[in-house]
């Protein structure tokens, strides 16, 4: 790699490089918070409201992972 091909350090280069890492961190934080909320008896609707998304969106994103991990999940009419 030539010297002129090395991305600059600092400033906007660092800011842009941080974005994917922050997205990954936000996803991990959301996963943990959703798991905890459901474990504490929150409904999918309550979780969705807290995340400002639809119940269907939060269920679609998190249910497969949570069901696979064996976490007891509230049923809609329970």
C-alpha positions in Angstrom: 0.0 0.0 0.0 1.4 3.4 -1.0 1.5 6.2 1.6 -1.1 8.2 -0.3 -3.6 5.2 0.0 -3.4 5.1 3.8 -6.6 6.7 5.3 -5.9 9.8 7.3 -6.1 9.6 11.1 -8.2 12.0 13.2 -11.0 14.2 12.5 -13.7 13.0 10.1 -11.8 9.7 9.3 -12.1 8.7 13.0 -15.7 9.8 13.2 -16.7 7.7 10.2 -14.7 4.7 11.5 -16.6 4.9 14.8 -20.0 4.7 13.2 -20.0 0.9 12.5 -18.6 0.2 16.0 -21.3 2.4 17.6 -24.0 0.6 15.5 -22.8 -2.7 16.7 -22.7 -1.5 20.3 -26.2 -0.1 20.0 -27.4 -3.5 18.7 -25.8 -5.3 21.6 -27.3 -2.9 24.1 -30.8 -3.3 22.5 -30.5 -7.1 22.6 -29.6 -7.0 26.3 -32.3 -4.5 27.2 -35.0 -6.4 25.3 -34.0 -9.7 26.9 -34.1 -8.1 30.4 -37.4 -6.3 29.8 -39.1 -9.6 28.6 -37.5 -11.5 31.5 -39.0 -8.9 33.9 -42.5 -9.4 32.4 -42.7 -6.6 29.8 -45.0 -7.3 26.9 -43.8 -7.1 23.3 -46.0 -4.0 23.0 -44.3 -2.3 25.9 -40.9 -3.1 24.6 -41.9 -1.8 21.1 -43.2 1.4 22.6 -40.0 2.0 24.5 -38.0 1.5 21.3 -40.4 3.6 19.2 -41.0 0.8 16.8 -44.0 -1.5 16.1 -44.7 -4.7 18.1 -44.3 -6.6 14.9 -40.8 -5.1 14.2 -39.4 -5.8 17.7 -40.9 -9.3 17.6 -39.4 -10.1 14.2 -36.0 -8.8 15.2 -35.7 -10.4 18.6 -38.0 -13.4 18.9 -35.9 -15.9 16.9 -32.8 -15.2 19.1 -34.7 -15.2 22.4 -36.7 -18.4 21.6 -33.5 -20.2 20.5 -31.8 -19.2 23.8 -34.6 -20.8 25.8 -35.8 -17.5 27.5 -39.4 -17.9 28.6 -41.5 -15.4 26.5 -44.9 -14.0 27.3 -47.6 -15.0 24.9 -49.8 -12.2 23.6 -52.9 -13.3 25.5 -51.2 -14.4 28.7 
